[in-house]
């Protein structure tokens, strides 16, 4: 099986599981221990359960140890060492063990005992070293050693060729750098010559500039003397002006004392005016608050007026409906007016009592109770009339509340008195007209009821009259 990994034809199917890497291996031979560096490689034959572990001493390529494992050998190792994985799992764990050896978490040793040599993977402990795996390993044959030495030589030759190419490339780069250095040195010499010429030119230019500046300084000194003479004359004239200004300052100081006294008097007067002004400001703030309250009240009044107008529109619509009902009732009641004529006076008294007090209402109720036994057929009509009376009284109460609200707003807001008075008059007229209209209807109905005791019931239209305009004290029990 070792020949599989050195056969050139089968070598194409070899797959490297652990690439060549130097690891420290403890060697034990007949009680002697030493530590050496070995290049460790693990290869696998593709599509076949066959692996090979090679240990080559770094300083001596002729010392080569090989452990080749197939299915049969692995079964024996699994039984001897109580392994719980398949062959592929063994390969994975073996690569992990070698990675741990690279990290120096695990260690390797070659143990030679009699004719058997073992490769052990163990973990160091202060009490006892724990062996994870041990494999039987053998020295390689001369053919195998020569093959791998040849492989190493070929790799070294390839590396040497690569290094030669790199050296040649570096040599070309050095030659180019030398040429650049020579070219730059020539440019430096040219620049030095130009620098000397520029220095000479600048020196001559500076000399001329220095001479010109000296002439300028001479002229400036002459002009300075003339300027000093002129400034002396100006100073003498300014001194005279200063004396005159001092006299004016003394005069102004006296004047300022007088102005200070006058200012003090004005300041006291200003304090009094400020206090008066603060008092006026407080008064103005109070007036503003009052004005704001008036404005808010006016706004509320305006909203109330809008509500009243809306209610007036609703009442007008109700009035139209009432007018329509009135025409229907008049057509219905006209046929029975002759029969109800005899009771008109009694019903007139009853409706007058409705507007004034509840005393006449009780009398009317007593009278209606007396007639109850004679008008049993009219009981249903009377109940509908009761509903009409209740609704009529509720609407009258609403109209009275609206009138009271309008009167209160009229007293609060004198400016809108005319508009409120007109609204009150319109509402009163409307309520009086509605009340008068239904008072007549009620009178006619009562007269009809009293004179038609033994007659057949009234028409269906009369029984379907809207019941919201009859008062509760006209109820027929």
C-alpha positions, 0 to 999 in steps of 0.5 A: 500500500505504501507504493500507492503514494509513490506510483506516478500514475496513482499519485494524481489521485492523492489529496493532501489532508494536512500540508507539510508543516514542522512540528516538535516530536519527542523521541524515546528510544530505550529510555533515552529522550530527545526532541526533534523537528519533523515535517508532518504530512497527511495524504489520502488516496481519493475515492479510496479509504486509504491515508498515509502519515509521513514524518520527515526529520527536518535536518535529515531527509533520509530519516522518514517514518510512514504510517499507512492506514486502510479499512482493515488496519483502522478496524483493528485500531478502532477495536484496540483503542475503543474508537467510536467513529467511522473511517471518515470521522477518524480522518477528521479527528486526526486533522483536528489533533494535528491542528491542536499539535500546531497550537501546542495544545497536544503533543507528539512522540515517537516511542520505540519498543523492541521491534515496534515503533509507535506514534503517540498523540497525548495531552500533558497533565501535571498528574499524568499524560493523557494519550488520545491516539497512538498509531504504529509507524515504520521507517520508510523503505529506500525507494520511498525515501528516494522518491520523497527526496526526489520530490523535495529536490524538484520542489527545491528546484522550482523554488530555486527557479522562482528565486532566480527569476526574482533575482533577475527581476530585482537585478533589472530593477537595480540596474534601472535604479542605478541609471536613475541615480546617474541621471539624477546626479547629472541633473543635480550638477546642473542645478548646482551651477544654476544655483550659483548663478542665481546666488550671484545675481541675487547678491548683485541685485541686493547690493543695488537695492541696498544703495537705493535704500540708503539714498531713500533713508537720506531723503527721509531724514531731511524730510523728517527735519523739515517735518519737525520744524513744522510740527513745532509751529503747529504745537505752539498754535495748539497750545494757544488753542488749549489755553482758550479751551481751558477757559471755555471748560471752566465756563462750561463747568459752571454751566454744567453745575446749573444744569445738574441742579435743573436736572435733579429737579426734573428727575424728581418731577419725572419720578412723580410722573412715572408713579402717575403713569403707572397708576394710569397704566393700571387703570388702563389695564383694568379698562382693557379687562372690562372691555375684554369681558364686554367683548366676550359677553357680546360674543356670547350674546351673538351666539345666543342670537344665532341660536334664537334665529335658528329656533325661530326658523324651526318654529316658522317651519313648524308653523307652516306644518301647523297651517297645513294641519289647520286646513285639514282640520278645518275641512274636517270640522266644518261638517260637524260645526253645526252639531257642536255649536251648543257646547261652544260657550262651555268649551270657550270658558274651559280654554280661557281657564287654560290661559289663566289658571288650573281651577277652570281646568279641574272643573272642565275635567269634572264635567268631562268625567260626568260625560264619560259614561255617555261617550265610551266610543270617544275614549280613543279619540280623547286619548289622542287629544290628550297627547295633542294637549301635552305636546301643545303645552310643552311647546308653549313652555319652550316658547315661554323659556325662549321669551324669558331668554330673549328678555334677559338678553334684552336687559343685558345688551341694550344695544340689541334691544330693538332686534330682541323686541321684534323677535319677542313680538314675532314669537308671541304673535306666533304662539298666540296665533297657534294657541288661538287656533287650537283653542278653537279646534278644542272648543269645536271638538268638545262641543262635538263630543258633548252633542254626539253622545249616541252617534257613531264615531267620528271620521278617521281623519279626526282620530289621526289629528296630531296630538301635540297641541292639546293641554294635559288638563283637557284629558278625558279619564 
